[in-house]
Amino acid sequence: MNSIHHISNNTHSTAENNIAIFNAVVKKYNMDGYQFTAIKNAKCTIQKGEITFVYGPSGSGKSTFLNILGMLDKPDEGQITILGQDVLSMNDNQAADFRAQHIGFIFQSFNLIPVLSVRENVEFPLLHHNISRHERRKKAEYYLESVGLKDYINRRLSEISGGQRQRVAIARALVTTPALVIADEPTANLDSSTSNEIIHLMLEMRRQFDTSFVICTHNENLLNKSGQLIHIVDGKLKDAGDSQ
């Protein structure tokens, strides 16, 4: 793989150089009376300004890892620092505000709103921000132009392709200027050519906006890119030096 480096398990790295630090993180679920450990003693550092690929087979714990990183779920054990903040000490309202301000999401199924136009979908996350309608429109149009959709701003979702919808989702994730964008299988519903275009676009957005991307995939063909690599198997971060 070209320019790929494996994850660091140095949890004492300075916050200035990192987006997130996981230290001995464990997540368990109860299923029909059986306790299942989805994440096992995860230790890693996600570096600021990097593309980080999270990969592994289906059911390995990738989505659980992303949900914890995105503050959509809490672990049962361990410590997590994001942008220098102890996020596990936050109450639900504090966590929601922090997430809205600092983290963007891109989903496999796009999660766009069909009744809204392309521009209105990108504007949507800004409705909870204290900015004018004019400023919301201006920001949405700027990010849509950045992802190559300048001529599609007023289109309906039914009028654009799957690859273009994912570009809309990327613009929506970036419009709040987050420090971190989390993408869960963003190319799963796209053909191989469009998948490569979307990955290259995210690489370009990382360079242009100095935004950190964490991209989850089970497709190892997408890993031949520049960035950081996290390999999860059976809930363990294999490349984190965990000897268990």
MIDOSE-1310 file (N, C-alpha, C; in nm, 2 decimals, decimal comma, always signed):
residues 244
mnsi	+0,08/-0,12/+0,00/+0,00/+0,00/+0,00/+0,09/+0,12/+0,00; +0,05/+0,22/-0,08/+0,13/+0,34/-0,09/+0,10/+0,44/+0,03; +0,20/+0,48/+0,10/+0,20/+0,58/+0,20/+0,10/+0,55/+0,31; +0,06/+0,43/+0,33/-0,02/+0,39/+0,44/+0,06/+0,37/+0,57
hhis	+0,02/+0,42/+0,68/+0,09/+0,39/+0,81/-0,02/+0,34/+0,90; +0,03/+0,25/+0,99/-0,07/+0,19/+1,08/-0,09/+0,28/+1,20; -0,20/+0,25/+1,27/-0,24/+0,33/+1,38/-0,13/+0,33/+1,50; -0,13/+0,44/+1,57/-0,05/+0,46/+1,68/-0,13/+0,42/+1,81
nnth	-0,07/+0,34/+1,90/-0,13/+0,32/+2,03/-0,07/+0,40/+2,14; +0,00/+0,51/+2,10/+0,05/+0,60/+2,20/-0,05/+0,69/+2,25; -0,11/+0,66/+2,36/-0,22/+0,74/+2,42/-0,17/+0,86/+2,49; -0,04/+0,88/+2,50/+0,01/+1,00/+2,57/+0,05/+1,11/+2,47
stae	+0,01/+1,10/+2,34/+0,04/+1,20/+2,24/-0,03/+1,33/+2,27; +0,03/+1,44/+2,23/-0,03/+1,57/+2,26/-0,16/+1,59/+2,19; -0,26/+1,66/+2,25/-0,39/+1,68/+2,19/-0,38/+1,76/+2,07; -0,28/+1,85/+2,06/-0,26/+1,94/+1,95/-0,24/+1,86/+1,82
nnia	-0,19/+1,75/+1,82/-0,16/+1,67/+1,70/-0,26/+1,56/+1,67; -0,36/+1,55/+1,76/-0,46/+1,44/+1,74/-0,60/+1,49/+1,75; -0,69/+1,42/+1,67/-0,83/+1,44/+1,68/-0,89/+1,36/+1,80; -0,85/+1,24/+1,81/-0,91/+1,15/+1,92/-0,81/+1,06/+1,97
ifna	-0,82/+1,02/+2,10/-0,74/+0,92/+2,17/-0,83/+0,83/+2,24; -0,82/+0,70/+2,21/-0,89/+0,59/+2,28/-0,80/+0,52/+2,37; -0,84/+0,50/+2,49/-0,75/+0,43/+2,59/-0,84/+0,32/+2,66; -0,81/+0,19/+2,63/-0,87/+0,08/+2,69/-1,02/+0,08/+2,68
vvkk	-1,07/+0,11/+2,56/-1,22/+0,13/+2,54/-1,28/-0,01/+2,52; -1,39/-0,03/+2,59/-1,47/-0,16/+2,58/-1,61/-0,13/+2,56; -1,68/-0,19/+2,46/-1,82/-0,18/+2,44/-1,89/-0,32/+2,44; -1,99/-0,33/+2,53/-2,06/-0,46/+2,54/-2,21/-0,44/+2,51
ynmd	-2,27/-0,55/+2,45/-2,41/-0,55/+2,43/-2,47/-0,68/+2,49; -2,60/-0,67/+2,53/-2,67/-0,79/+2,58/-2,77/-0,83/+2,47; -2,76/-0,95/+2,42/-2,84/-1,00/+2,31/-2,90/-1,13/+2,36; -3,03/-1,13/+2,38/-3,11/-1,25/+2,42/-3,04/-1,32/+2,54
gyqf	-3,00/-1,24/+2,64/-2,94/-1,29/+2,76/-2,79/-1,32/+2,75; -2,73/-1,30/+2,63/-2,59/-1,33/+2,61/-2,52/-1,20/+2,60; -2,41/-1,18/+2,67/-2,33/-1,06/+2,66/-2,22/-1,07/+2,55; -2,23/-0,98/+2,46/-2,14/-0,98/+2,35/-2,05/-0,85/+2,35
taik	-1,92/-0,87/+2,35/-1,82/-0,76/+2,35/-1,79/-0,72/+2,21; -1,84/-0,60/+2,17/-1,82/-0,56/+2,03/-1,69/-0,49/+2,01; -1,64/-0,42/+2,11/-1,50/-0,35/+2,11/-1,43/-0,40/+2,23; -1,30/-0,45/+2,21/-1,23/-0,51/+2,31/-1,09/-0,43/+2,34
nakc	-1,09/-0,36/+2,45/-0,97/-0,29/+2,49/-0,90/-0,21/+2,38; -0,98/-0,13/+2,32/-0,93/-0,05/+2,20/-0,84/+0,07/+2,25; -0,72/+0,07/+2,19/-0,62/+0,18/+2,22/-0,57/+0,23/+2,09; -0,60/+0,36/+2,06/-0,55/+0,41/+1,94/-0,55/+0,57/+1,94
tiqk	-0,47/+0,62/+1,85/-0,47/+0,77/+1,84/-0,50/+0,80/+1,69; -0,60/+0,89/+1,67/-0,64/+0,93/+1,54/-0,58/+1,07/+1,52; -0,50/+1,08/+1,42/-0,42/+1,20/+1,40/-0,50/+1,31/+1,33; -0,47/+1,43/+1,36/-0,53/+1,55/+1,31/-0,49/+1,57/+1,16
geit	-0,58/+1,61/+1,08/-0,55/+1,64/+0,94/-0,52/+1,52/+0,85; -0,56/+1,40/+0,90/-0,53/+1,28/+0,82/-0,66/+1,22/+0,77; -0,65/+1,13/+0,66/-0,75/+1,04/+0,63/-0,72/+0,91/+0,70; -0,82/+0,86/+0,78/-0,80/+0,73/+0,85/-0,90/+0,63/+0,79
fvyg	-0,85/+0,52/+0,74/-0,93/+0,41/+0,69/-0,95/+0,30/+0,80; -1,08/+0,27/+0,83/-1,11/+0,17/+0,93/-1,17/+0,05/+0,85; -1,10/-0,06/+0,85/-1,15/-0,17/+0,77/-1,15/-0,30/+0,85; -1,23/-0,40/+0,79/-1,24/-0,53/+0,86/-1,36/-0,60/+0,80
psgs	-1,38/-0,72/+0,83/-1,50/-0,80/+0,78/-1,63/-0,75/+0,84; -1,74/-0,79/+0,78/-1,87/-0,76/+0,84/-1,88/-0,82/+0,98; -1,94/-0,74/+1,07/-1,95/-0,78/+1,21/-1,83/-0,77/+1,29; -1,72/-0,71/+1,24/-1,60/-0,70/+1,32/-1,60/-0,60/+1,43
gkst	-1,69/-0,50/+1,42/-1,70/-0,39/+1,52/-1,67/-0,26/+1,46; -1,66/-0,25/+1,33/-1,63/-0,12/+1,27/-1,74/-0,01/+1,30; -1,86/-0,05/+1,28/-1,97/+0,05/+1,30/-1,98/+0,09/+1,45; -1,96/-0,01/+1,54/-1,96/+0,03/+1,68/-1,85/+0,13/+1,71
flni	-1,73/+0,10/+1,66/-1,62/+0,19/+1,68/-1,65/+0,33/+1,63; -1,71/+0,34/+1,51/-1,75/+0,47/+1,45/-1,86/+0,54/+1,54; -1,95/+0,46/+1,59/-2,06/+0,52/+1,67/-2,00/+0,58/+1,80; -1,90/+0,51/+1,85/-1,84/+0,56/+1,97/-1,76/+0,69/+1,94
lgml	-1,68/+0,68/+1,83/-1,60/+0,80/+1,79/-1,69/+0,92/+1,76; -1,80/+0,89/+1,70/-1,89/+1,00/+1,66/-1,99/+1,04/+1,78; -1,96/+0,99/+1,90/-2,04/+1,02/+2,02/-2,19/+0,99/+2,00; -2,22/+0,89/+1,92/-2,36/+0,84/+1,91/-2,38/+0,73/+2,01
dkpd	-2,28/+0,68/+2,07/-2,29/+0,57/+2,17/-2,17/+0,59/+2,27; -2,19/+0,54/+2,39/-2,09/+0,54/+2,49/-2,03/+0,40/+2,52; -1,90/+0,40/+2,55/-1,85/+0,27/+2,58/-1,88/+0,23/+2,73; -1,86/+0,11/+2,76/-1,88/+0,06/+2,90/-1,75/+0,08/+2,99
egqi	-1,64/+0,09/+2,92/-1,51/+0,11/+2,99/-1,42/+0,19/+2,91; -1,32/+0,25/+2,97/-1,21/+0,32/+2,90/-1,23/+0,47/+2,91; -1,14/+0,54/+2,84/-1,14/+0,69/+2,83/-1,13/+0,73/+2,68; -1,19/+0,84/+2,65/-1,19/+0,89/+2,51/-1,17/+1,04/+2,52
tilg	-1,07/+1,09/+2,45/-1,05/+1,23/+2,44/-1,07/+1,27/+2,29; -1,15/+1,37/+2,26/-1,17/+1,42/+2,13/-1,14/+1,57/+2,13; -1,05/+1,62/+2,05/-1,01/+1,76/+2,05/-0,97/+1,81/+2,18; -0,91/+1,72/+2,26/-0,86/+1,76/+2,39/-0,96/+1,75/+2,50
qdvl	-1,09/+1,72/+2,47/-1,20/+1,71/+2,57/-1,23/+1,57/+2,61; -1,25/+1,55/+2,74/-1,30/+1,43/+2,79/-1,44/+1,41/+2,76; -1,48/+1,35/+2,65/-1,62/+1,35/+2,60/-1,71/+1,26/+2,68; -1,65/+1,16/+2,75/-1,74/+1,07/+2,83/-1,79/+1,14/+2,96
smnd	-1,73/+1,25/+3,00/-1,78/+1,32/+3,12/-1,89/+1,42/+3,08; -1,92/+1,43/+2,95/-2,03/+1,53/+2,91/-2,17/+1,46/+2,93; -2,27/+1,55/+2,97/-2,40/+1,50/+2,97/-2,46/+1,50/+2,83; -2,58/+1,45/+2,81/-2,63/+1,43/+2,68/-2,64/+1,56/+2,60
nqaa	-2,68/+1,67/+2,66/-2,69/+1,79/+2,59/-2,56/+1,85/+2,55; -2,46/+1,84/+2,64/-2,33/+1,88/+2,61/-2,27/+1,80/+2,50; -2,29/+1,67/+2,50/-2,24/+1,58/+2,39/-2,30/+1,61/+2,26; -2,43/+1,64/+2,26/-2,50/+1,68/+2,14/-2,45/+1,81/+2,08
dfra	-2,43/+1,91/+2,16/-2,37/+2,03/+2,12/-2,23/+2,02/+2,06; -2,15/+1,94/+2,13/-2,01/+1,92/+2,09/-2,01/+1,84/+1,95; -2,09/+1,74/+1,94/-2,10/+1,67/+1,82/-2,15/+1,76/+1,70; -2,25/+1,84/+1,72/-2,30/+1,92/+1,62/-2,19/+2,03/+1,57
qhig	-2,11/+2,07/+1,66/-2,01/+2,17/+1,63/-1,89/+2,11/+1,57; -1,85/+1,99/+1,60/-1,72/+1,95/+1,57/-1,71/+1,82/+1,48; -1,83/+1,75/+1,46/-1,83/+1,62/+1,39/-1,93/+1,62/+1,28; -1,89/+1,58/+1,16/-1,98/+1,56/+1,05/-1,99/+1,42/+1,01
fifq	-2,10/+1,38/+0,95/-2,13/+1,24/+0,92/-2,16/+1,22/+0,77; -2,11/+1,11/+0,71/-2,15/+1,07/+0,58/-2,19/+0,92/+0,59; -2,31/+0,89/+0,54/-2,37/+0,76/+0,55/-2,37/+0,68/+0,42; -2,38/+0,55/+0,44/-2,39/+0,46/+0,32/-2,51/+0,49/+0,24
sfnl	-2,62/+0,51/+0,30/-2,75/+0,54/+0,23/-2,78/+0,68/+0,21; -2,67/+0,77/+0,22/-2,68/+0,91/+0,20/-2,75/+0,99/+0,31; -2,87/+0,94/+0,35/-2,95/+1,00/+0,45/-2,99/+1,15/+0,42; -3,02/+1,17/+0,29/-3,06/+1,30/+0,24/-3,21/+1,31/+0,25
ipvl	-3,27/+1,43/+0,24/-3,41/+1,45/+0,26/-3,47/+1,46/+0,12; -3,55/+1,37/+0,07/-3,60/+1,37/-0,07/-3,68/+1,49/-0,11; -3,76/+1,55/-0,01/-3,84/+1,66/-0,05/-3,77/+1,80/-0,06; -3,64/+1,79/-0,02/-3,56/+1,92/-0,03/-3,47/+1,91/-0,15
svre	-3,43/+2,03/-0,20/-3,34/+2,04/-0,31/-3,20/+2,01/-0,27; -3,11/+2,00/-0,36/-2,97/+1,97/-0,33/-2,92/+2,08/-0,23; -2,94/+2,21/-0,26/-2,89/+2,31/-0,18/-2,96/+2,31/-0,04; -3,09/+2,28/-0,03/-3,16/+2,28/+0,09/-3,11/+2,16/+0,18
nvef	-3,07/+2,05/+0,12/-3,01/+1,94/+0,20/-2,88/+1,98/+0,27; -2,80/+2,06/+0,19/-2,67/+2,10/+0,25/-2,69/+2,21/+0,36; -2,79/+2,29/+0,34/-2,83/+2,39/+0,44/-2,88/+2,34/+0,57; -2,94/+2,22/+0,56/-3,02/+2,17/+0,67/-2,94/+2,17/+0,81
pllh	-2,82/+2,12/+0,81/-2,75/+2,12/+0,94/-2,72/+2,26/+1,00; -2,73/+2,36/+0,92/-2,71/+2,50/+0,96/-2,83/+2,56/+1,03; -2,95/+2,50/+1,02/-3,07/+2,56/+1,08/-3,06/+2,57/+1,23; -2,97/+2,49/+1,29/-2,95/+2,50/+1,43/-2,84/+2,60/+1,47
hnis	-2,78/+2,66/+1,37/-2,67/+2,76/+1,40/-2,73/+2,90/+1,39; -2,67/+2,99/+1,46/-2,72/+3,12/+1,47/-2,67/+3,21/+1,35; -2,71/+3,17/+1,23/-2,67/+3,25/+1,11/-2,79/+3,28/+1,03; -2,78/+3,38/+0,94/-2,89/+3,43/+0,86/-2,92/+3,33/+0,75
rher	-3,04/+3,34/+0,69/-3,07/+3,26/+0,58/-2,98/+3,28/+0,46; -2,94/+3,41/+0,44/-2,85/+3,44/+0,33/-2,71/+3,37/+0,35; -2,66/+3,37/+0,48/-2,54/+3,31/+0,51/-2,54/+3,16/+0,49; -2,66/+3,10/+0,53/-2,67/+2,96/+0,51/-2,67/+2,92/+0,36
rkka	-2,74/+3,00/+0,28/-2,74/+2,97/+0,14/-2,60/+2,99/+0,08; -2,53/+3,09/+0,12/-2,40/+3,12/+0,07/-2,30/+3,00/+0,10; -2,30/+2,96/+0,23/-2,22/+2,85/+0,27/-2,25/+2,72/+0,20; -2,38/+2,69/+0,18/-2,42/+2,57/+0,11/-2,37/+2,57/-0,03
eyyl	-2,39/+2,68/-0,10/-2,34/+2,69/-0,24/-2,19/+2,68/-0,25; -2,12/+2,74/-0,15/-1,97/+2,73/-0,16/-1,93/+2,58/-0,15; -1,99/+2,50/-0,06/-1,94/+2,37/-0,04/-1,99/+2,28/-0,16; -2,11/+2,31/-0,21/-2,15/+2,23/-0,33/-2,06/+2,26/-0,45
esvg	-2,02/+2,38/-0,47/-1,92/+2,41/-0,57/-1,79/+2,34/-0,55; -1,75/+2,33/-0,42/-1,62/+2,26/-0,39/-1,63/+2,11/-0,42; -1,75/+2,05/-0,42/-1,76/+1,91/-0,45/-1,80/+1,89/-0,59; -1,80/+1,99/-0,67/-1,83/+1,98/-0,82/-1,97/+1,98/-0,86
lkdy	-2,06/+2,04/-0,77/-2,20/+2,04/-0,80/-2,26/+2,18/-0,82; -2,18/+2,27/-0,87/-2,22/+2,41/-0,89/-2,35/+2,41/-0,98; -2,36/+2,33/-1,08/-2,47/+2,33/-1,17/-2,59/+2,25/-1,13; -2,58/+2,20/-1,01/-2,69/+2,11/-0,96/-2,76/+2,16/-0,83
inrr	-2,73/+2,28/-0,80/-2,77/+2,34/-0,67/-2,92/+2,33/-0,65; -3,00/+2,36/-0,75/-3,15/+2,36/-0,74/-3,22/+2,24/-0,78; -3,14/+2,13/-0,81/-3,20/+2,00/-0,86/-3,26/+1,93/-0,74; -3,36/+1,85/-0,77/-3,41/+1,75/-0,67/-3,33/+1,63/-0,67
lsei	-3,33/+1,55/-0,56/-3,25/+1,43/-0,55/-3,28/+1,33/-0,66; -3,41/+1,33/-0,70/-3,45/+1,23/-0,80/-3,39/+1,26/-0,94; -3,33/+1,38/-0,95/-3,27/+1,42/-1,08/-3,12/+1,40/-1,08; -3,06/+1,35/-0,98/-2,92/+1,33/-0,98/-2,88/+1,19/-0,95
sggq	-2,76/+1,15/-0,98/-2,71/+1,01/-0,97/-2,67/+0,98/-0,83; -2,64/+0,85/-0,80/-2,60/+0,81/-0,67/-2,47/+0,87/-0,63; -2,37/+0,88/-0,73/-2,25/+0,94/-0,70/-2,26/+1,09/-0,66; -2,35/+1,16/-0,74/-2,38/+1,30/-0,71/-2,45/+1,32/-0,57
rqrv	-2,53/+1,22/-0,54/-2,60/+1,23/-0,40/-2,49/+1,22/-0,29; -2,39/+1,13/-0,31/-2,29/+1,12/-0,21/-2,21/+1,24/-0,21; -2,19/+1,31/-0,32/-2,12/+1,44/-0,31/-2,20/+1,55/-0,23; -2,33/+1,54/-0,25/-2,42/+1,63/-0,17/-2,40/+1,59/-0,02
aiar	-2,39/+1,47/+0,01/-2,37/+1,42/+0,15/-2,24/+1,47/+0,21; -2,14/+1,47/+0,12/-2,01/+1,52/+0,16/-2,01/+1,67/+0,19; -2,08/+1,75/+0,10/-2,09/+1,89/+0,12/-2,17/+1,92/+0,25; -2,28/+1,84/+0,27/-2,36/+1,86/+0,39/-2,27/+1,83/+0,52
alvt	-2,18/+1,73/+0,51/-2,10/+1,70/+0,63/-2,00/+1,81/+0,65; -1,95/+1,88/+0,55/-1,85/+1,98/+0,56/-1,91/+2,12/+0,59; -2,04/+2,15/+0,57/-2,09/+2,28/+0,57/-2,08/+2,35/+0,71; -2,07/+2,26/+0,82/-2,06/+2,32/+0,95/-1,91/+2,34/+0,99
tpal	-1,82/+2,32/+0,90/-1,68/+2,32/+0,92/-1,63/+2,24/+1,04; -1,66/+2,11/+1,04/-1,62/+2,02/+1,15/-1,47/+1,99/+1,15; -1,42/+1,96/+1,26/-1,28/+1,91/+1,27/-1,27/+1,77/+1,22; -1,38/+1,69/+1,23/-1,37/+1,55/+1,20/-1,50/+1,51/+1,12
viad	-1,48/+1,44/+1,01/-1,59/+1,38/+0,93/-1,58/+1,23/+0,94; -1,69/+1,16/+0,98/-1,69/+1,02/+0,99/-1,78/+0,97/+0,87; -1,72/+0,88/+0,79/-1,79/+0,82/+0,68/-1,81/+0,67/+0,69; -1,93/+0,62/+0,71/-1,95/+0,48/+0,73/-1,99/+0,41/+0,60
epta	-1,90/+0,34/+0,54/-1,92/+0,27/+0,41/-1,98/+0,36/+0,31; -1,91/+0,48/+0,28/-1,97/+0,58/+0,19/-1,97/+0,54/+0,04; -1,91/+0,43/+0,01/-1,91/+0,38/-0,13/-1,98/+0,25/-0,15; -2,05/+0,20/-0,05/-2,11/+0,06/-0,06/-2,21/+0,05/-0,16
nlds	-2,29/+0,16/-0,19/-2,39/+0,16/-0,29/-2,35/+0,21/-0,43; -2,22/+0,23/-0,45/-2,17/+0,29/-0,57/-2,09/+0,19/-0,65; -2,08/+0,21/-0,78/-2,00/+0,12/-0,86/-1,85/+0,15/-0,84; -1,76/+0,07/-0,89/-1,62/+0,09/-0,85/-1,56/+0,22/-0,90
stsn	-1,60/+0,26/-1,02/-1,55/+0,39/-1,07/-1,59/+0,50/-0,99; -1,72/+0,51/-0,96/-1,77/+0,62/-0,88/-1,72/+0,61/-0,73; -1,69/+0,49/-0,68/-1,63/+0,47/-0,55/-1,50/+0,54/-0,54; -1,42/+0,52/-0,65/-1,28/+0,58/-0,65/-1,29/+0,73/-0,66
eiih	-1,39/+0,78/-0,73/-1,41/+0,92/-0,75/-1,44/+0,98/-0,61; -1,53/+0,92/-0,53/-1,57/+0,97/-0,40/-1,46/+0,97/-0,30; -1,38/+0,86/-0,30/-1,26/+0,85/-0,21/-1,16/+0,96/-0,25; -1,14/+0,98/-0,38/-1,04/+1,09/-0,42/-1,10/+1,22/-0,38
lmle	-1,23/+1,24/-0,39/-1,29/+1,37/-0,35/-1,27/+1,39/-0,20; -1,29/+1,29/-0,12/-1,26/+1,31/+0,02/-1,12/+1,34/+0,05; -1,03/+1,28/-0,02/-0,89/+1,31/+0,00/-0,86/+1,46/-0,04; -0,92/+1,50/-0,14/-0,91/+1,64/-0,18/-0,97/+1,74/-0,08
mrrq	-1,09/+1,70/-0,03/-1,15/+1,79/+0,07/-1,07/+1,79/+0,20; -1,00/+1,68/+0,23/-0,91/+1,69/+0,35/-0,80/+1,79/+0,33; -0,74/+1,79/+0,21/-0,63/+1,88/+0,18/-0,69/+2,02/+0,18; -0,80/+2,04/+0,11/-0,85/+2,18/+0,09/-0,90/+2,24/+0,22
fdts	-0,96/+2,17/+0,31/-1,02/+2,22/+0,43/-0,95/+2,18/+0,56; -0,85/+2,10/+0,55/-0,77/+2,06/+0,67/-0,87/+1,99/+0,77; -0,96/+1,91/+0,71/-1,05/+1,83/+0,79/-1,01/+1,69/+0,80; -1,02/+1,63/+0,92/-0,98/+1,49/+0,94/-1,10/+1,40/+0,89
fvic	-1,07/+1,30/+0,81/-1,17/+1,20/+0,77/-1,14/+1,07/+0,83; -1,24/+1,00/+0,89/-1,23/+0,86/+0,93/-1,33/+0,79/+0,84; -1,28/+0,70/+0,75/-1,36/+0,63/+0,65/-1,37/+0,48/+0,68; -1,49/+0,43/+0,71/-1,50/+0,29/+0,73/-1,54/+0,21/+0,60
thne	-1,47/+0,10/+0,58/-1,50/+0,02/+0,46/-1,46/-0,13/+0,48; -1,53/-0,22/+0,41/-1,48/-0,36/+0,41/-1,41/-0,39/+0,28; -1,40/-0,29/+0,19/-1,34/-0,31/+0,06/-1,19/-0,27/+0,06; -1,11/-0,37/+0,07/-0,96/-0,35/+0,08/-0,91/-0,28/-0,05
nlln	-0,98/-0,28/-0,16/-0,93/-0,22/-0,28/-0,93/-0,06/-0,27; -1,00/-0,01/-0,17/-1,01/+0,13/-0,15/-0,89/+0,18/-0,05; -0,81/+0,09/+0,00/-0,71/+0,12/+0,10/-0,58/+0,17/+0,04; -0,57/+0,16/-0,09/-0,44/+0,20/-0,15/-0,43/+0,35/-0,17
ksgq	-0,45/+0,42/-0,06/-0,45/+0,56/-0,06/-0,35/+0,61/+0,05; -0,33/+0,74/+0,05/-0,24/+0,80/+0,16/-0,33/+0,82/+0,28; -0,28/+0,77/+0,39/-0,35/+0,79/+0,52/-0,31/+0,69/+0,63; -0,39/+0,69/+0,73/-0,38/+0,61/+0,85/-0,47/+0,49/+0,83
lihi	-0,43/+0,37/+0,90/-0,50/+0,25/+0,88/-0,54/+0,19/+1,01; -0,66/+0,16/+1,04/-0,71/+0,09/+1,15/-0,78/-0,04/+1,11; -0,73/-0,16/+1,15/-0,78/-0,29/+1,11/-0,85/-0,35/+1,23; -0,98/-0,37/+1,22/-1,06/-0,43/+1,33/-1,10/-0,57/+1,29
vdgk	-1,07/-0,67/+1,38/-1,11/-0,81/+1,36/-1,17/-0,85/+1,50; -1,29/-0,90/+1,50/-1,35/-0,95/+1,62/-1,35/-0,85/+1,74; -1,37/-0,73/+1,70/-1,37/-0,62/+1,81/-1,23/-0,57/+1,85; -1,12/-0,63/+1,80/-0,99/-0,59/+1,84/-0,92/-0,51/+1,73
lkda	-0,86/-0,40/+1,77/-0,78/-0,32/+1,68/-0,64/-0,39/+1,66; -0,63/-0,47/+1,56/-0,52/-0,56/+1,54/-0,39/-0,49/+1,54; -0,39/-0,37/+1,47/-0,26/-0,30/+1,45/-0,22/-0,21/+1,57; -0,30/-0,22/+1,68/-0,28/-0,13/+1,79/-0,18/-0,20/+1,89
gdsq	-0,13/-0,31/+1,86/-0,03/-0,38/+1,95/-0,09/-0,45/+2,06; -0,23/-0,48/+2,05/-0,29/-0,55/+2,15/-0,25/-0,70/+2,15; -0,19/-0,75/+2,25/-0,14/-0,89/+2,25/-0,24/-0,99/+2,30; -0,37/-0,94/+2,33/-0,47/-1,04/+2,38/-0,51/-1,13/+2,28
